[in-house]
Amino acid sequence: MTTTPDRQRPPLPPAAEQPVLTLRFTASPRGARLARRLASHQMDAWGWGYGTPVHDAVELVVAELAANAVTHGRVPGRDAELRLSREDDGCVRVEVSDARGERLPVARDAGTGEDGGRGLLLVASLAKEWGTIPRPGAPGKTVWAVVATRVSATTAPHTSPREHERARRAAADELTVLSQEMGLT
């Protein structure tokens, strides 16, 4: 089905101009991967380039919260949602919502023989703060984390423009392939 010119959607502003990224994604590993990649792309568009501490911290937080949503918060037929926003205080807020409000996450120290169970400890170490709230306007919960964006010059890695461009291209290629696999293009 094609749209007539009078029914076309207005163009979206460039990603760098959008203070909030909101994405509904399938409650599947592929959906969680898409959420992580789009968050990574958005962080780069906002000026925190690939490989910088802030970019990587937000990407890891999104990856963990999205993986938890599709693993522990999955309800068949219900999507999960990512919301990434630049806050006025210079932080980035990550919110991932799922449909299982009765299953609240708990940070725990997993035993040495366990394969999982350490993800929320990672979130706690990367985020300034994190927590859960009831999902606004729908059944379920929202797990949120706030990542500080101020990094001292002594701890920031120095990524050359060439390395940054190579990482940006690889991320864009992966995003294109993933979008095609999910039928988004």
Order of alpha helices (4+ residues) and beta strands (2+ residues): beta-alpha-alpha-beta-beta-alpha-beta-beta-alpha
